Amino acid sequence: MIGDFFIVVRYFVISIIIVGALQVEMRGKSLEGHVTDWFYTSQVPQHIRTAAKGGALLIENGAHSTKRFFKDIFNSGSNAVDRASR
């Protein structure tokens, strides 16, 4: 219990130090601004967007396949009931 509390306090202190360090100004801009500019001008966001598009496409195709599968199952079942009732 006390150990868990000290872990939370330790990570809180580390977070405060990191946030404070990111606010240090270098060449008229904060370190956070430099990191943000570097991130947006690098290839990293392009790879993240490509991966996200692939994941979204996977989910979309999976949803369509699942709908089609269940639609086929229930349609074939209803056709058999209609034929049997004739």
SULMO-V374091 format. One record per residue. N is the residue number from 0. RES is the residue in three letters. SS is DSSP state (helix for helix, strand for strand, loop for the rest). PHI is phi in degrees with one decimal (NA if undefined). PSI is psi in whole degrees, 0 to 359 (NA if undefined). Layout:
# SULMO-V374091
n;res;ss;phi;psi
N;RES;SS;PHI;PSI
N;RES;SS;PHI;PSI
This chain:
# SULMO-V374091
n;res;ss;phi;psi
0;MET;loop;NA;308
1;ILE;helix;-67.3;323
2;GLY;helix;-61.7;320
3;ASP;helix;-63.7;320
4;PHE;helix;-62.6;317
5;PHE;helix;-67.7;329
6;ILE;helix;-65.0;316
7;VAL;helix;-63.3;316
8;VAL;helix;-63.2;318
9;ARG;helix;-61.8;314
10;TYR;helix;-68.4;329
11;PHE;helix;-63.9;314
12;VAL;helix;-63.4;317
13;ILE;helix;-61.6;319
14;SER;helix;-63.0;317
15;ILE;helix;-61.5;318
16;ILE;helix;-63.4;316
17;ILE;helix;-64.7;315
18;VAL;helix;-62.5;318
19;GLY;helix;-63.1;319
20;ALA;helix;-65.9;326
21;LEU;helix;-70.9;343
22;GLN;loop;-89.1;355
23;VAL;loop;-67.1;132
24;GLU;strand;-89.8;136
25;MET;strand;-133.5;126
26;ARG;loop;54.0;41
27;GLY;loop;79.6;7
28;LYS;strand;-141.3;146
29;SER;strand;-70.6;159
30;LEU;helix;-60.3;324
31;GLU;helix;-61.1;319
32;GLY;helix;-63.2;318
33;HIS;helix;-63.3;317
34;VAL;helix;-64.8;318
35;THR;helix;-63.5;315
36;ASP;helix;-61.0;316
37;TRP;helix;-61.3;317
38;PHE;helix;-62.1;314
39;TYR;helix;-72.9;337
40;THR;helix;-92.5;352
41;SER;loop;-86.1;178
42;GLN;loop;-81.5;350
43;VAL;helix;-57.9;310
44;PRO;helix;-60.6;326
45;GLN;helix;-63.3;318
46;HIS;helix;-67.5;323
47;ILE;helix;-65.5;316
48;ARG;helix;-62.4;318
49;THR;helix;-61.7;316
50;ALA;helix;-64.8;320
51;ALA;helix;-66.4;320
52;LYS;helix;-62.8;319
53;GLY;helix;-63.2;318
54;GLY;helix;-64.7;319
55;ALA;helix;-65.0;320
56;LEU;helix;-65.2;320
57;LEU;helix;-60.5;314
58;ILE;helix;-64.7;317
59;GLU;helix;-63.0;313
60;ASN;helix;-65.4;322
61;GLY;helix;-63.8;320
62;ALA;helix;-65.5;317
63;HIS;helix;-64.7;318
64;SER;helix;-64.0;319
65;THR;helix;-65.0;316
66;LYS;helix;-61.1;315
67;ARG;helix;-62.5;318
68;PHE;helix;-60.2;309
69;PHE;helix;-69.3;326
70;LYS;helix;-63.8;316
71;ASP;helix;-63.5;318
72;ILE;helix;-63.1;312
73;PHE;helix;-73.3;328
74;ASN;helix;-69.2;319
75;SER;helix;-67.1;325
76;GLY;helix;-67.9;320
77;SER;helix;-71.8;328
78;ASN;helix;-66.5;322
79;ALA;helix;-66.4;322
80;VAL;helix;-67.0;319
81;ASP;helix;-63.4;318
82;ARG;helix;-66.4;321
83;ALA;helix;-69.0;330
84;SER;helix;-79.4;348
85;ARG;loop;-80.0;NA
